[in-house]
Amino acid sequence: MKRLIKYISFVWLLVLGYPVFAQPCNMTGTYTIGPGGTYSTITAALNSVRTIGLGGPVVLELKTGYTSTAETFPLAFFGIPCISATNTLTLRPEAGAANLQINANVNNTALNMSNSRYITIDGRPGGTGTTRALTITNSAAGGNIASFSSDASYNTYTYLNLNGATTSTTSGVIAFLTSAQSITFGNSFNTISYCNIGNSSGNPINCIYAAGSAGRKNTGNKIQQCNIFNFYAPSISSTVYGINIGANNTGWEISGNSFYQTAARGNNSAAFNGISINDINSGGFVVQNNFIGGTAPGNGGTTMGYNGKFTGILMNTGVQNSLVQGNTISNITWRYYVSGDIFNGMLFTRGKIDCNGNTIGSQTQQASIVSTSPYLDAPEINGICVNLNTSQTSTDSFFV
């Protein structure tokens, strides 16, 4: 009779939809990785986490002597039993650590975030302060640092140096991809903040790339206070992007970021897009307080020299209101290189845009944006251009 009652109870739990794990799910606390630590590698630590499961918050701390030479890439952050908004997983340097490196050379991804949730990768020693003590690099032209796919949601990357060299037009140093899962219906509510995102062995085509799935849009992701730089290709037939948000994305926030080049770009440069949002069926985007130009954060350093087509911010969106405010585009020397090159500080080709408080150039600095041309014909230079494509009639931009 007791066996029958236990059997009925187990079946009743399954009917109710309660998760049943073979693992005890009792791992909690802080574990160290590196020489003399709990684990020798991140790979081993993650294998243990997946085997045991989380009974509370778990922190994996990289010791001062940690190196990534024995890691197996990609590092897999999925399949962790009992992970939740309270049972979280954090990877970070230990207090006092500095200049730690995770180095990969793989033509896929270094950190696999497929179907991962409640993961934080924090570059600050001990998780406090503002020092970026962890650099993650993928030097392969066919790879990226992290790919968020298959419902990867509620994850955070913060205070990291992220160096990539991907030449793929459908990936980036950080890539948000498709999802067939139905938990959050997309790769959603992730945050990338206070990171340096740039080049490694070569220049990436996209620093951040996003293309989701129909019916499962990537929603509510945030890119905040990051330095995004050296996205470049020496080809006039290419286009490079600091942030490239394509179809099936909605409601992203892009705020407080700096977009720049640390070296002057010569002839045959790819078309430049600082921020591009291109989904005519979505809206609710917030693009505010970003800086485009210069050779350092905040439009700082020397002037950013660029040849070829230039667009600081592109919005090609749907009927739901999007906000573009407080952005500054300045400290740029632009060269008209071939016929048809255009400089657009901001380009709105479709959508419903609340555009206010932006600065194109400077009210105090002379020659904040300089244009040169080797030809007799004058180049087209626009501070803000609305509905450049005359075949589109659905632009409904309003300015306050």
HUHU-V280879 format. One record per pair of residues at least 6 apart in sequence whose C-alpha atoms are under 8 Angstrom apart, sorted by the first residue. I is the first residue (numbers start at 1). J is the second residue. D is the distance in whole Angstrom. If there is no record, write none. Layout:
i/j/d
I/J/D
I/J/D
//
This chain:
i/j/d
14/20/8
21/81/7
23/51/7
23/52/5
23/53/6
23/81/7
24/52/6
24/53/7
25/52/5
25/53/4
25/54/5
25/55/5
25/81/7
25/82/6
26/52/7
26/53/6
26/54/5
26/55/4
26/56/7
27/49/7
27/52/6
27/53/6
27/54/5
27/55/5
27/56/7
27/58/7
28/54/6
28/55/6
28/56/5
28/57/6
28/58/5
28/59/8
29/56/7
29/57/6
29/58/5
29/59/6
30/58/6
30/59/5
30/60/6
30/61/7
31/37/8
31/38/6
31/39/8
31/58/8
31/59/6
31/60/5
31/61/6
32/38/5
32/39/6
32/60/6
32/61/5
32/62/6
32/63/6
32/94/8
33/39/5
33/40/5
33/41/6
33/42/7
33/45/7
33/60/7
33/61/6
33/62/5
33/63/6
33/66/7
34/40/5
34/41/6
34/62/6
34/63/5
34/64/8
34/65/6
34/66/5
34/67/7
35/63/7
35/65/6
35/66/7
37/63/7
39/45/6
41/68/7
41/70/7
41/71/6
42/71/7
42/75/8
43/71/6
43/72/6
43/75/6
43/76/8
45/60/8
46/75/8
46/76/7
46/77/7
49/80/6
50/79/6
50/80/5
50/81/6
51/80/8
51/81/8
52/81/8
53/80/6
53/81/4
53/82/6
53/83/7
54/80/7
54/81/6
54/82/5
54/83/6
54/87/6
54/88/8
55/82/7
55/87/6
56/86/7
56/87/4
56/88/7
57/86/7
57/87/5
57/88/5
57/89/6
58/87/7
58/88/6
58/89/5
58/90/6
59/89/6
59/90/5
59/91/6
59/92/8
60/89/8
60/90/6
60/91/5
60/92/6
61/91/6
61/92/5
61/93/5
61/94/5
61/126/8
62/91/8
62/92/6
62/93/4
62/94/6
62/97/8
63/93/6
63/94/6
63/97/7
64/93/8
64/94/7
64/96/7
64/97/5
64/98/7
64/100/7
66/100/7
67/100/7
67/101/7
67/102/7
68/101/7
68/102/5
68/103/6
69/103/8
73/104/7
73/106/7
73/109/8
73/110/6
73/111/7
74/106/8
74/108/8
74/109/6
74/110/5
74/111/5
74/112/6
75/110/6
75/111/5
75/112/6
76/111/6
76/112/5
76/113/7
77/111/7
77/112/6
77/113/6
77/114/8
77/116/6
77/119/8
78/112/8
78/113/6
78/114/6
78/115/6
78/116/5
78/117/8
79/115/8
79/116/7
83/89/8
83/117/8
83/118/7
84/117/7
84/118/6
85/118/6
88/118/5
88/119/6
88/120/8
89/118/7
89/119/5
89/120/6
90/119/6
90/120/5
90/121/6
90/122/7
91/120/6
91/121/5
91/122/6
92/121/6
92/122/5
92/123/6
92/124/7
92/125/7
92/126/7
92/127/7
92/134/8
93/100/8
93/122/8
93/123/6
93/124/6
93/125/5
93/126/6
93/127/8
93/133/7
93/134/7
94/125/5
94/126/5
95/125/4
95/126/4
95/127/8
96/125/6
96/126/8
97/125/6
97/133/7
98/125/7
98/133/5
98/134/7
99/133/5
99/134/6
99/135/7
100/133/6
100/134/5
100/135/6
101/134/6
101/135/5
101/136/6
101/137/8
102/134/8
102/135/6
102/136/5
102/137/6
103/136/6
103/137/5
103/138/6
103/139/8
104/110/6
104/136/8
104/137/6
104/138/5
104/139/7
104/140/8
105/138/5
105/139/5
105/140/5
105/143/8
106/138/7
106/139/8
106/140/6
106/142/7
106/143/6
107/140/6
107/141/7
107/142/4
107/143/4
107/144/8
108/142/6
108/143/4
108/144/6
109/138/8
109/143/5
109/144/5
109/145/6
109/146/6
109/147/6
110/138/7
110/143/8
110/144/6
110/145/5
110/146/6
111/145/6
111/146/5
111/147/7
112/146/6
112/147/6
112/148/7
113/146/7
113/147/6
113/148/5
113/149/7
113/152/6
114/147/7
114/148/6
114/149/5
114/150/5
114/151/7
114/152/6
115/148/8
115/149/6
115/150/5
115/151/5
115/152/4
115/153/8
116/148/8
116/151/7
116/152/5
116/153/7
116/155/8
117/152/6
117/153/5
117/154/5
117/155/6
118/153/7
118/154/5
118/155/5
118/156/8
119/154/7
119/155/5
119/156/6
120/155/6
120/156/5
120/157/6
120/158/8
121/156/6
121/157/5
121/158/6
122/156/8
122/157/6
122/158/5
122/159/6
122/160/7
123/131/8
123/132/5
123/133/5
123/134/5
123/135/8
123/158/6
123/159/5
123/160/5
123/161/8
124/130/6
124/131/6
124/132/5
124/133/6
124/134/7
124/159/6
124/160/8
125/131/7
125/132/8
125/133/6
130/159/7
131/159/7
132/159/5
132/160/6
132/161/7
133/160/7
134/160/6
134/161/6
135/160/6
135/161/4
135/162/6
135/163/8
136/145/7
136/160/7
136/161/6
136/162/5
136/163/6
137/145/7
137/162/6
137/163/5
137/164/6
137/200/7
138/144/6
138/145/6
138/163/6
138/164/5
138/165/7
138/200/7
139/163/8
139/164/6
139/165/6
139/200/6
139/201/5
139/202/7
140/164/8
140/165/6
140/166/7
140/201/8
141/164/8
141/165/5
141/166/4
141/167/5
141/168/8
141/202/7
141/204/8
142/165/8
142/166/5
142/167/6
142/168/7
143/164/8
143/165/7
143/166/6
143/173/8
144/164/6
144/165/8
144/166/6
144/171/7
144/172/6
144/173/5
144/174/6
144/175/7
145/162/7
145/163/7
145/164/7
145/173/5
145/174/6
146/173/7
146/174/5
146/175/6
147/174/6
147/175/5
147/176/6
147/177/7
148/175/6
148/176/5
148/177/6
148/187/6
149/176/6
149/177/5
149/178/6
149/179/6
149/186/8
149/187/6
150/177/8
150/178/6
150/179/4
150/180/6
150/181/6
150/186/7
150/187/7
151/179/5
151/180/7
151/181/6
151/182/7
151/183/7
151/184/6
151/185/6
151/186/5
151/187/5
151/188/7
152/186/7
152/187/5
152/188/7
152/190/8
153/184/7
153/186/8
153/187/5
153/188/5
153/189/6
153/190/6
154/188/7
154/189/5
154/190/5
154/191/8
155/189/7
155/190/5
155/191/6
156/190/6
156/191/5
156/192/6
156/193/8
157/191/6
157/192/5
157/193/6
157/195/8
158/191/8
158/192/6
158/193/5
158/194/6
158/195/6
159/193/7
159/194/5
159/195/5
159/196/8
160/194/7
160/195/5
160/196/6
161/195/6
161/196/5
161/197/6
162/173/7
162/195/7
162/196/6
162/197/5
162/198/6
163/173/7
163/196/8
163/197/6
163/198/5
163/199/5
163/200/5
164/172/8
164/173/5
164/197/8
164/198/6
164/199/5
164/200/5
164/201/7
164/202/7
164/203/7
164/204/6
164/207/8
165/173/7
165/199/6
165/200/5
165/201/6
165/202/5
165/203/5
165/204/4
165/205/8
166/172/6
166/173/7
166/202/8
166/203/7
166/204/5
166/205/6
166/206/8
167/203/8
167/204/6
167/205/5
167/206/8
168/205/7
168/206/8
169/205/6
169/206/7
170/209/7
171/206/7
171/208/8
171/209/6
171/210/8
172/204/7
172/205/7
172/206/5
172/207/5
172/208/5
172/209/5
173/197/7
173/198/8
173/204/7
173/206/7
173/207/5
173/208/6
173/209/8
174/207/6
174/208/5
174/209/6
175/208/6
175/209/5
175/210/6
176/187/7
176/208/8
176/209/6
176/210/4
176/211/6
176/212/7
176/218/8
177/187/7
177/210/6
177/211/5
177/212/5
177/213/8
178/186/7
178/187/8
178/211/7
178/212/4
178/213/5
179/185/7
179/186/6
179/187/7
179/212/7
179/213/6
179/216/7
180/186/8
180/213/8
180/216/8
182/216/8
185/215/8
185/216/4
185/217/7
185/218/8
186/212/7
186/213/7
186/216/5
186/217/5
186/218/5
186/219/7
187/212/8
187/217/7
187/218/5
187/219/7
188/217/8
188/218/5
188/219/5
188/220/6
188/221/6
189/219/6
189/220/5
189/221/5
189/222/7
190/220/7
190/221/5
190/222/6
191/221/6
191/222/5
191/223/6
191/224/8
192/222/6
192/223/5
192/224/6
192/226/8
193/222/8
193/223/6
193/224/5
193/225/6
193/226/6
194/224/7
194/225/5
194/226/5
194/227/7
195/225/7
195/226/5
195/227/6
196/226/6
196/227/5
196/228/6
197/207/7
197/226/7
197/227/6
197/228/5
197/229/7
198/204/7
198/207/7
198/228/6
198/229/5
198/230/6
198/231/7
199/229/7
199/230/6
199/231/7
203/230/6
203/231/6
203/232/6
203/233/7
204/230/7
204/231/5
204/232/6
204/233/8
205/231/6
205/232/6
205/233/7
205/239/7
205/240/5
205/241/6
206/231/6
206/240/6
206/241/5
206/242/6
206/243/7
206/244/7
207/228/7
207/229/8
207/231/6
207/241/7
207/242/5
207/243/6
207/244/8
208/241/8
208/242/6
208/243/5
208/244/6
209/243/6
209/244/5
209/245/6
209/246/8
210/244/6
210/245/5
210/246/6
210/247/8
210/249/7
211/218/8
211/245/6
211/246/5
211/247/5
211/248/6
211/249/7
212/218/6
212/246/8
212/247/6
212/248/5
212/249/6
213/247/8
213/248/6
214/248/6
215/248/8
216/248/7
217/248/5
217/249/5
217/250/7
218/248/6
218/249/5
218/250/6
219/249/6
219/250/5
219/251/6
219/252/6
220/250/7
220/251/5
220/252/5
220/253/7
221/251/7
221/252/5
221/253/6
222/252/6
222/253/5
222/254/6
222/255/8
223/252/8
223/253/6
223/254/5
223/255/6
223/257/8
224/253/8
224/254/6
224/255/5
224/256/6
224/257/6
225/255/6
225/256/5
225/257/5
225/258/7
226/256/7
226/257/5
226/258/6
227/257/6
227/258/5
227/259/6
227/297/6
228/242/6
228/257/7
228/258/6
228/259/5
228/260/7
229/242/7
229/258/8
229/259/6
229/260/5
229/261/5
229/262/7
230/260/7
230/261/5
230/262/6
230/263/8
231/240/6
231/241/6
231/242/6
231/261/8
232/240/6
232/269/8
232/270/7
232/272/8
233/239/8
233/240/7
233/269/6
233/270/5
234/267/8
234/268/6
234/269/5
234/270/6
235/268/5
235/269/5
235/270/5
236/268/5
236/269/5
236/270/4
236/271/6
236/308/7
237/270/6
237/271/8
238/270/5
238/271/6
239/270/5
239/271/4
239/272/6
239/273/7
240/270/6
240/271/6
240/272/5
240/273/6
241/272/6
241/273/5
241/274/6
241/275/7
241/276/7
242/259/7
242/273/7
242/274/5
242/275/6
243/273/8
243/274/6
243/275/5
243/276/6
244/275/6
244/276/5
244/277/6
245/276/6
245/277/5
245/278/6
245/279/8
246/277/6
246/278/5
246/279/6
247/278/6
247/279/5
247/280/8
248/279/7
248/281/8
248/282/7
249/279/7
249/282/7
250/282/5
250/283/6
250/284/6
250/285/7
251/282/8
251/283/6
251/284/4
251/285/5
251/286/7
252/284/7
252/285/5
252/286/6
253/285/6
253/286/5
253/287/6
254/285/8
254/286/6
254/287/5
254/288/6
254/290/8
255/286/7
255/287/6
255/288/5
255/289/6
255/290/6
256/288/7
256/289/5
256/290/5
256/291/7
257/289/7
257/290/5
257/291/6
258/290/6
258/291/5
258/292/6
258/293/8
258/296/8
258/297/5
258/298/6
258/299/7
259/274/6
259/290/8
259/291/6
259/292/5
259/293/6
259/297/7
260/292/6
260/293/5
260/294/6
260/295/5
260/296/6
260/297/7
260/299/8
260/304/7
261/293/8
261/294/7
261/295/5
261/296/8
261/304/6
262/294/8
262/295/5
262/296/7
262/304/8
263/295/7
263/304/8
263/305/8
264/304/6
264/305/5
264/306/6
265/305/6
265/306/5
265/307/6
266/306/7
266/307/6
267/307/6
267/308/8
267/337/7
268/307/7
268/308/7
268/337/8
269/306/8
269/307/6
269/308/6
270/308/7
270/309/8
271/308/6
271/309/5
271/310/6
271/311/8
272/308/8
272/309/6
272/310/5
272/311/6
272/312/8
273/310/6
273/311/5
273/312/6
273/313/7
273/314/7
274/292/7
274/311/7
274/312/5
274/313/6
275/312/6
275/313/5
275/314/6
276/313/6
276/314/5
276/315/6
277/314/6
277/315/5
277/316/6
277/317/7
278/314/8
278/315/6
278/316/5
278/317/6
279/316/6
279/317/5
279/318/7
280/316/6
280/317/4
280/318/4
280/350/7
280/351/7
281/317/6
281/318/5
281/319/7
282/317/6
282/318/5
282/319/7
282/320/7
283/317/6
283/318/5
283/319/7
283/320/5
283/321/6
283/322/6
283/351/8
284/320/6
284/321/5
284/322/5
284/323/7
285/321/8
285/322/5
285/323/6
286/322/6
286/323/5
286/324/6
287/323/6
287/324/5
287/325/7
287/327/8
288/323/7
288/324/6
288/325/5
288/326/5
288/327/6
289/325/7
289/326/5
289/327/4
289/328/7
290/326/7
290/327/5
290/328/6
291/297/8
291/298/5
291/299/6
291/327/6
291/328/5
291/329/6
291/330/8
292/298/8
292/299/6
292/312/7
292/328/6
292/329/5
292/330/7
293/299/5
293/300/8
293/303/7
293/304/6
293/329/6
293/330/5
293/331/5
293/332/6
294/300/5
294/301/6
294/302/6
294/303/5
294/304/4
294/330/7
294/331/5
294/332/6
295/301/5
295/302/6
295/303/6
295/304/6
296/302/8
299/328/8
299/329/8
299/330/6
299/331/6
300/331/8
302/331/7
303/331/5
303/332/5
303/333/6
304/331/6
304/332/5
304/333/6
305/332/6
305/333/5
305/334/6
305/335/8
306/332/8
306/333/6
306/334/5
306/335/6
307/334/6
307/335/5
307/336/6
307/337/6
308/334/8
308/335/6
308/336/6
308/337/5
308/338/7
308/341/6
308/342/8
309/336/8
309/341/5
309/342/5
309/343/6
310/341/8
310/342/6
310/343/5
310/344/6
310/345/8
311/343/6
311/344/5
311/345/6
311/346/6
311/347/7
312/329/7
312/344/7
312/345/5
312/346/6
312/347/8
313/345/7
313/346/5
313/347/6
314/346/6
314/347/5
314/348/6
314/349/8
315/347/6
315/348/5
315/349/6
315/350/7
315/351/7
316/348/6
316/349/5
316/350/5
316/351/6
317/350/6
317/351/4
317/352/7
318/350/7
318/351/5
318/352/7
319/351/5
319/352/5
320/351/8
320/352/6
321/351/8
321/352/5
321/353/6
321/354/7
322/352/6
322/353/5
322/354/6
323/353/6
323/354/5
323/355/6
324/353/7
324/354/6
324/355/5
324/356/7
324/358/8
325/354/8
325/355/6
325/356/5
325/357/5
325/358/5
326/356/7
326/357/5
326/358/5
326/359/7
327/357/7
327/358/5
327/359/6
328/358/6
328/359/5
328/360/6
328/361/7
329/345/7
329/359/6
329/360/5
329/361/6
330/359/8
330/360/6
330/361/5
330/362/7
330/368/5
330/369/6
331/361/7
331/367/8
331/368/5
331/369/6
332/368/6
332/369/5
332/370/6
333/369/6
333/370/5
333/371/6
333/372/8
334/343/8
334/369/7
334/370/6
334/371/5
334/372/6
335/371/6
335/372/5
335/373/6
336/342/7
336/371/7
336/372/6
336/373/5
336/374/7
336/379/6
337/373/7
337/374/7
340/379/8
341/379/7
341/380/7
342/379/7
342/380/5
342/381/6
342/382/8
343/380/6
343/381/5
343/382/6
344/381/6
344/382/5
344/383/6
344/384/6
344/385/7
345/360/6
345/382/6
345/383/5
345/384/6
345/385/8
346/382/8
346/383/6
346/384/5
346/385/6
347/384/6
347/385/5
347/386/6
347/387/8
347/388/8
348/384/8
348/385/6
348/386/5
348/387/6
348/388/8
348/395/8
348/397/8
349/386/6
349/387/4
349/388/6
349/389/7
349/392/7
349/395/6
350/387/7
350/392/7
350/393/8
350/394/6
350/395/4
350/396/7
351/394/7
351/395/5
351/396/6
351/397/7
352/395/7
352/396/5
352/397/5
352/398/7
353/396/7
353/397/5
353/398/6
353/399/8
354/397/7
354/398/5
354/399/6
354/400/7
355/397/8
355/398/7
355/399/5
355/400/7
356/399/6
356/400/5
360/383/6
361/368/5
361/369/6
362/368/6
373/379/7
386/395/8
386/397/8
387/393/8
387/395/6
//
